[in-house]
């Protein structure tokens, strides 16, 4: 099977990433990552995973029960000619059935094959879902 080439913007790769998660499509998901072995993924409360093999194994285990039904919102984007950093609020449903949210940072690099993910880092968000897309918190 020939891999579909995605040569659009970093935002298009991000949309395809969340679509693949929602459909539990591991092949489509991994096709969005850079070919470099230095790629990194950190799941909420999880260890830092480096490289294709570790990342693929983790997503395979997570997605074996089906799609995740994640709705990203409140995108904050910073980009240069060769990189793009996105932070989003991920709306999810907790095990209890209650709405919950996570905070994700997705980093993309411009490669010869187009924009590809090099980092996906998610953490549990404190408190209620933020209403303000541009909350100013300094630390």
C-alpha positions in Angstrom: 0.0 0.0 0.0 1.4 3.4 -1.0 1.6 6.0 1.7 -0.4 9.1 1.0 1.8 12.1 0.8 0.6 15.1 2.8 2.4 18.2 1.7 0.1 20.9 3.2 0.6 23.1 6.1 1.4 22.1 9.7 -2.2 22.9 10.5 -3.3 20.3 7.9 -1.0 17.7 9.4 -2.4 18.5 12.8 -6.0 18.0 11.6 -4.9 14.7 10.0 -3.3 13.7 13.2 -6.4 14.1 15.3 -8.5 12.5 12.6 -6.3 9.4 12.6 -6.5 9.3 16.4 -10.3 9.5 16.3 -10.4 6.7 13.7 -7.8 4.6 15.5 -5.8 4.5 12.2 -2.2 3.7 13.3 -0.8 3.7 9.7 -2.2 7.1 8.9 -1.1 8.4 12.4 2.5 7.2 12.0 2.7 8.5 8.4 2.4 12.0 9.8 5.6 11.7 11.9 9.0 12.8 10.7 11.3 10.1 9.3 14.0 11.1 11.8 14.6 8.8 14.8 14.7 11.8 17.2 10.9 12.1 17.3 9.4 12.3 20.8 6.0 11.5 22.3 4.9 11.9 25.9 1.4 10.7 26.9 -0.3 12.1 30.0 1.6 10.8 33.0 3.8 8.7 30.8 7.5 8.3 30.1 9.3 10.1 27.3 9.2 7.9 24.2 11.9 8.4 21.6 11.9 7.0 18.0 9.4 5.4 15.7 9.3 1.9 17.3 8.5 3.1 20.8 6.0 5.7 19.6 4.2 3.2 17.3 4.0 0.6 20.1 2.5 3.1 22.5 -0.1 4.3 20.0 -0.9 0.7 19.0 -1.7 -0.2 22.6 -3.7 3.0 23.2 -5.7 2.6 20.0 -6.4 -1.2 20.2 -9.7 -0.3 21.9 -10.8 2.1 19.2 -10.6 5.8 18.5 -10.0 8.4 21.2 -12.6 11.0 20.3 -10.4 14.1 20.9 -11.6 17.5 20.0 -8.7 20.0 19.8 -9.5 23.7 20.4 -8.0 27.0 21.3 -5.0 26.6 19.0 -2.0 28.9 19.8 0.5 28.7 16.9 4.1 29.9 16.6 6.0 29.2 13.5 9.1 29.9 11.4 10.0 28.8 7.9 11.1 25.4 9.1 9.2 24.7 12.3 5.7 25.2 13.8 4.7 24.8 17.5 1.1 24.3 18.3 -0.5 24.3 21.8 -4.1 23.1 22.0 -6.7 22.2 24.6 -7.8 18.7 23.9 -11.4 18.0 24.8 -11.9 14.4 25.9 -14.4 12.3 27.8 -13.1 10.9 31.1 -13.6 7.3 32.2 -16.4 8.5 34.4 -18.2 9.9 31.4 -17.6 13.5 32.4 -16.0 16.0 29.9 -12.3 16.6 30.6 -9.5 18.4 29.0 -5.8 17.9 28.4 -3.1 20.3 27.2 -1.0 19.3 24.2 2.0 20.7 22.5 2.6 19.5 19.0 5.8 20.4 17.2 6.2 20.1 13.4 9.2 20.4 11.2 9.4 21.2 7.5 11.0 18.2 5.8 11.6 17.2 2.2 8.2 15.3 2.4 6.4 18.4 3.8 5.4 19.2 7.3 5.8 16.3 9.8 5.3 15.9 13.5 8.5 15.7 15.6 6.9 16.0 19.1 3.6 15.3 20.7 3.4 16.1 24.5 0.2 15.9 26.5 -0.5 16.6 30.1 -3.6 16.6 32.3 -4.9 20.1 32.6 -5.7 21.6 36.0 -9.1 23.0 36.8 -12.0 23.6 34.5 -11.7 24.1 30.7 -10.3 27.5 30.1 -12.7 30.0 28.5 -10.0 32.4 27.3 -7.9 31.3 24.3 -5.1 33.6 25.2 -4.8 33.4 29.0 -1.7 35.1 30.2 0.1 33.0 32.9 3.7 33.8 33.6 6.0 31.3 35.4 
